[in-house]
Amino acid sequence: MAMDPTTDPDVPDPDFNARTARLLRREALRRAAQELNTTSGPGLEQALSRISEEVTAEAVERKEAAAAPPGRRRIP
């Protein structure tokens, strides 16, 4: 005797799984787009933070290269 999927919790429901996967993908894409959107407050803050980190890292590398002894200088 076969069990009805609505009464047997162990039987997977492919329609439910497909809808759930679609909604999860949509939410993940929405969140990713929000992070990349520089017109929103959090998106702009993240973009500026990344730029600041890159500029700071480059400045530190240049300063370290300039402070190194002449024979050990790295070319950036």
HELIX and SHEET records of a PDB file:
HELIX    1   1 PRO A   14  LEU A   36  1                                  23    
HELIX    2   2 GLY A   41  ALA A   67  1                                  27    
HELIX    3   3 PRO A   70  ARG A   72  5                                   3    
END                                                                             
